[in-house]
Amino acid sequence: MLKAKVNVIHYEYFIKIDESKETFNKVAKRYSASNINFHLQKFNWEESLAYHIKKAIRKFQPSLIVLFTKQDRTWYERIFLASKSADVSYDTKKPILVFPKDSNEQY
């Protein structure tokens, strides 16, 4: 049993957030527990993902950050483009765990 307080944040990139909200709510219900809170946030394209994550860190004051990353990047992307996880890790003093996103899971 997990005794830690957990906040799960998903940033929705698409304009049709209401359609995604239904799917997100199904996932939230599936993993529901009294100490787990799910948050669906609309992504503001004028700001970087690192900015959004840093904002959430200030809001929730976590002891640990866990990120799930997309693993199907091309060779070029892996060599020349920094991951979003790397962007966040340079600017925070919080410990970060990074896991590959399960390709079978919707979120």
C-alpha atoms as one frame of an Amber mdcrd trajectory, in Angstrom:
protein
   0.000   0.000   0.000   1.274   3.420  -0.992   1.198   5.884   1.902   2.539
   8.848  -0.030   0.365  11.622  -1.416   0.462  11.469  -5.220  -0.567  14.130
  -7.737  -0.812  12.942 -11.333  -0.761  15.722 -13.909  -1.451  15.186 -17.599
  -0.972  18.070 -20.007  -3.414  17.967 -22.892  -1.850  19.247 -26.089  -4.917
  19.145 -28.268  -7.639  21.723 -28.649 -10.429  19.202 -28.006  -9.745  18.918
 -24.277 -13.337  17.874 -23.482 -12.990  14.694 -25.567  -9.672  13.855 -23.912
 -11.130  14.560 -20.490 -13.480  11.583 -20.779 -10.596   9.209 -21.524  -8.493
  10.783 -18.778 -11.317  10.365 -16.266 -11.559   6.642 -17.111  -7.850   6.228
 -16.358  -8.187   8.279 -13.156 -11.105   6.122 -12.019  -9.130   2.950 -12.768
  -6.248   4.038 -10.518  -8.331   5.924  -7.958  -7.269   5.966  -4.303  -7.735
   8.379  -1.418  -4.133   9.586  -1.598  -3.976   9.964  -5.399  -5.269  13.078
  -7.154  -5.495  13.410 -10.930  -5.203  16.751 -12.722  -5.842  17.361 -16.433
  -4.261  20.619 -17.548  -4.609  22.332 -20.902  -1.181  22.917 -22.397  -0.395
  26.544 -23.229   1.644  26.462 -26.450   3.217  29.816 -25.640   5.152  28.169
 -22.785   7.473  25.152 -22.759   6.683  21.853 -21.096   9.534  22.531 -18.678
   7.788  25.786 -17.686   4.516  23.922 -17.030   6.277  21.291 -14.930   8.176
  23.917 -12.921   4.865  25.694 -12.279   3.354  22.427 -10.992   6.389  21.891
  -8.763   5.821  25.298  -7.162   2.110  24.519  -6.695   2.340  20.981  -5.287
   5.783  21.113  -3.582   6.597  17.450  -4.314   9.429  15.533  -2.688   9.978
  13.565  -5.893   9.056  14.083  -9.550   8.291  11.193 -11.875   8.125  11.749
 -15.634   7.022   9.295 -18.298   8.779   9.778 -21.604   8.091   8.828 -25.182
  10.657   6.228 -26.239  10.016   5.947 -29.971  12.282   8.839 -30.921  14.432
   8.600 -34.024  18.235   8.305 -33.921  18.519  11.980 -34.926  16.124  13.094
 -32.171  18.031  11.113 -29.543  21.400  12.588 -30.535  20.522  16.195 -31.351
  17.300  17.086 -29.537  17.241  17.264 -25.756  14.436  15.441 -24.044  11.849
  17.350 -22.053  13.027  15.438 -18.983  16.507  16.844 -19.448  15.108  20.374
 -19.730  13.357  20.000 -16.377  16.287  18.311 -14.642  18.589  21.287 -15.249
  16.253  23.728 -13.516  14.947  21.885 -10.470  16.522  20.758  -7.243  13.935
  18.012  -6.766  14.908  14.386  -7.468  13.510  13.136 -10.772  12.717   9.600
 -11.900  12.169   9.096 -15.615  10.351   6.045 -16.951   9.520   5.017 -20.497
   5.841   5.489 -21.263   4.037   2.189 -21.767   2.998   2.151 -25.420  -0.132
   0.153 -24.507  -1.406   2.728 -22.001  -3.500   5.670 -23.213  -1.937   8.098
 -20.691
